[in-house]
Amino acid sequence: MFIKQNLIQLKEQLPEHVSLVAVSKTKPVSDIQVAYDAGQRIFGENRIQEMVNKYEVLPKDIEWHMIGHLQRNKIKYMAHFVDLIHGVDGLKTLLEIDKQGKKHQRVIKCLLQVKIAKEETKFGMDVETIQTILNSSELEGLDNVQVTGLMGMASFTSDTEQISKEFASLKTVFDQLNKDGCNLSVLSMGMSGDYKIAIENGSNMIRVGSAIFGLRNYIA
Ligand SMILES: *Cc1c(COP(=O)(O)O)cnc(C)c1O
């Protein structure tokens, strides 16, 4: 019951232009079904095998997003259904996604992950690398991937000023790239603890797990 309540309350707060990815990692299929029955259609997972297992048993109009760090050799297992891959960390990964997308005659949408947090443990590329990729002739040659935007994670801190600064820096990068002619529409930033700050700073896609499904048993 609480899943439905959480979801409805959260959606009521969201501006129209912000889409919600319900992050269901570690949660059972029955929880996802509850959210689905309450109208949610976009779900995010961070492990490919777990997402495949859930995809196979759940309604086929769900849009599955891969939000975790990617193991390149596993991309093939989700290439026939994944809708958006958030955590792309380099050209090599894009090449593999393209190769797998081609096998299924699909165009797989991708977001490039930008490192905005101070913590060393967070994944992501620096702005120069992102620019290089977006301007590369290799990317132009990839018919089965489409880079539609950027994704970032703020530092894990209670310092809201810091979080706000990091999200604002990503929005600046996003705007600058678009000014330079990149056609980016998705800015994925914000999780349960910081999605309000993210939206204030220009996010149009939030990835929310525990605020919908409750706390996870382990940090994934
Ligand atoms: C787990 C996860 C989320 C959701 O985290 P919550 O704090 O539970 O909302 C969002 N983004 C990524 C990349 C994640 O791994």
The ligand as an SDF file (V2000), in Angstrom:
LIG
                    3D

 15 15  0  0  0  0  0  0  0  0999 V2000
   20.1140    3.3840   -6.5360 C   0  0  0  0  0  0  0  0  0  0  0  0
   20.2310    4.5070   -7.4760 C   0  0  0  0  0  0  0  0  0  0  0  0
   19.2820    5.5390   -7.4990 C   0  0  0  0  0  0  0  0  0  0  0  0
   18.1100    5.6270   -6.5470 C   0  0  0  0  0  0  0  0  0  0  0  0
   18.5530    5.8240   -5.2390 O   0  0  0  0  0  0  0  0  0  0  0  0
   17.5310    6.2290   -4.0620 P   0  0  0  0  0  0  0  0  0  0  0  0
   18.3860    6.9850   -3.1140 O   0  0  0  0  0  0  0  0  0  0  0  0
   17.0220    4.9610   -3.5000 O   0  0  0  0  0  0  0  0  0  0  0  0
   16.4720    7.0560   -4.6600 O   0  0  0  0  0  0  0  0  0  0  0  0
   19.4330    6.5340   -8.4470 C   0  0  0  0  0  0  0  0  0  0  0  0
   20.4540    6.5320   -9.3250 N   0  0  0  0  0  0  0  0  0  0  0  0
   21.3860    5.5650   -9.3280 C   0  0  0  0  0  0  0  0  0  0  0  0
   22.4810    5.6190  -10.3280 C   0  0  0  0  0  0  0  0  0  0  0  0
   21.3110    4.5300   -8.4070 C   0  0  0  0  0  0  0  0  0  0  0  0
   22.2480    3.5700   -8.4240 O   0  0  0  0  0  0  0  0  0  0  0  0
  1  2  1  0
  2  3  1  0
  2 14  2  0
  3  4  1  0
  3 10  2  0
  4  5  1  0
  5  6  1  0
  6  7  2  0
  6  8  1  0
  6  9  1  0
 10 11  1  0
 11 12  2  0
 12 13  1  0
 12 14  1  0
 14 15  1  0
M  END
$$$$
